Amino acid sequence: MPEEIDPLLKYFDNYKTTKYGSNSYYETSYNNTDIVIAYSKIGKVFSALTTTILIEKFRCNMVLFSGVAGAIDQNLKIGDIVVATKTAQHDLDITAFGHDVGFVPEGAKFIDMNQKLVNIAIGVAKSNNILLQKAVVATGDQFVADEDRKLFIEKNFQADILEMEGGSVAVVCDSLDIPLLIIRSISDTANMDAGFDFDKFLEASAKISAKLMIQILHKIISLSKI
């Protein structure tokens, strides 16, 4: 959402805005490296479209995804930050044909994240005294605020957090062999109070996620120049 990229844009003094595919893409640079910032829009279709445009039109060779999510793991609290280790689509259901929920032929139930980027993120967080927890991400085209649905996803995917874009972004990046890193800050706990919590903590959680992502970006660029 715009609220999730506004904190990122504030780190850059100048950027060029390009309108394409009913979205805005902000082209800038950081430490002599070209950067394109965009919000994915909500849901799997829009996020897949945005990711594809970033890669195919703007020639991005790495995708860093920052934003907020709902917690499934009871140990996660609002404001905590996680890094995705793998993603799944919890609303992908062709179990009528004998397949496991989340699986689709010629695909996979889970997509593993780029381990090198995960390790960089953990190292950056540690050096800044930030607790960055590993998480399995469950993605679906629904804002989950129902305890039964939450328990269903936990049981079938052993997921730690819920959101609406990471799994589809992962499909695009995996298909096109593009390294992907997903950082999420917890904004709600996917229960009956999720809507209230989300609205209340969205801005603060987005700032937390964006700040860490900029620090990670700095580290990635510095390592690429060694």
Secondary structure as GFF3:
##gff-version 3
##sequence-region A 1 226
A	DSSP	alpha_helix	2	9	.	.	.	ID=ss1
A	DSSP	beta_strand	16	20	.	.	.	ID=ss2
A	DSSP	beta_strand	23	30	.	.	.	ID=ss3
A	DSSP	beta_strand	33	37	.	.	.	ID=ss4
A	DSSP	alpha_helix	44	56	.	.	.	ID=ss5
A	DSSP	beta_strand	63	71	.	.	.	ID=ss6
A	DSSP	beta_strand	81	89	.	.	.	ID=ss7
A	DSSP	three_ten_helix	95	97	.	.	.	ID=ss8
A	DSSP	beta_strand	111	112	.	.	.	ID=ss9
A	DSSP	alpha_helix	115	127	.	.	.	ID=ss10
A	DSSP	beta_strand	132	139	.	.	.	ID=ss11
A	DSSP	alpha_helix	147	157	.	.	.	ID=ss12
A	DSSP	beta_strand	161	163	.	.	.	ID=ss13
A	DSSP	alpha_helix	166	175	.	.	.	ID=ss14
A	DSSP	beta_strand	180	188	.	.	.	ID=ss15
A	DSSP	alpha_helix	194	224	.	.	.	ID=ss16
###
